[in-house]
């Protein structure tokens, strides 16, 4: 009966994540992930369109997005909600396998579910939930024994997590090092399990080496310095320390980290401690640090928390502190829901209005927009040069003008020449604004070009969007 009640609690967590995914306001961070998933159905990232992450997520989710059709964007949000709920369930199951009692394991898993780090990725069509769930699944497998089958599955999960988001490479590497130190964990079979995901990444690299290197390594390494050039403080170590503490404190992660540090020294948990350190280093390497960068640390941290609580149950002061920080973790989601900005239902209505306007003009080809996440509901496809949303568009010096067409990238500096050679069929504006956590100024060069080129502005049943087509 107790086990059934824990399962029902985890099901309620999944339902809560799904509701949050449908209600959380639009965020322009989702643009490139929705666009990449739409375009990956027709060809691989890097070769056919720019993608600024490792390639697994759009390739894996492209059939799901195609099945959802015009509901691809909310469908991808629901997939991430389910994956985040799976991560919570795997943390619970891993803690149980590692020796924690049921109530203790459930408390630790629910504490992770209250972290804003996890909640942000659970409600967005981003690439945080998939690798987090894969890492949590690897912990569950690792806590259960050292058979060849489990070692193979651990290697598969950890390499797939890295193939979905490169910051998960450090926890994967940390576990690989631990298998070499403890040969009972069958390092050869872990390495064999890593082969399929490695081959997938290698395929996308071989198909377009320069494009792969730009999207996976060059852009993430250089773009922040350019974007924050006017705010160099954001790239400093003091700012990183403040941001890291802030994001850990938006939920029980900070308290969990303190408890785990105080419980250090037990040999049976050293592999988890190693993964926690690797996840923290992965978050601290890029400048600046954002909340989602801390996701690789969460699963091992909360499995380890359950074991620490099993060894020494939390005192009353600790329980009070955890309750307070649960509140801080939920606060950003509550604030977002109260902001009265468009959530999925309103976004779908906007997309339908865009689609009706495109249909009235007979537009069937690609649409140039910095907000491609609205196009599935409009039954339209994004221009591949805008697949990276506003993030590649706003760069100035990362790519020379002659190199941009080869990388499937367009910026204001090359707008005129690229559109002269290959114009889109329509230009959609308005999705970059404060209501989408975007910058309204980014749309201005596109609109200025459309007006100067004599494009016709179509009537559209939306106060937020503007649509231009060639006369």
Order of alpha helices (4+ residues) and beta strands (2+ residues): alpha-alpha-alpha-alpha-alpha-alpha-alpha-alpha-alpha-alpha-alpha-alpha-alpha-alpha-alpha-alpha-alpha-alpha-alpha-beta-alpha-alpha-alpha-beta-alpha-beta-beta
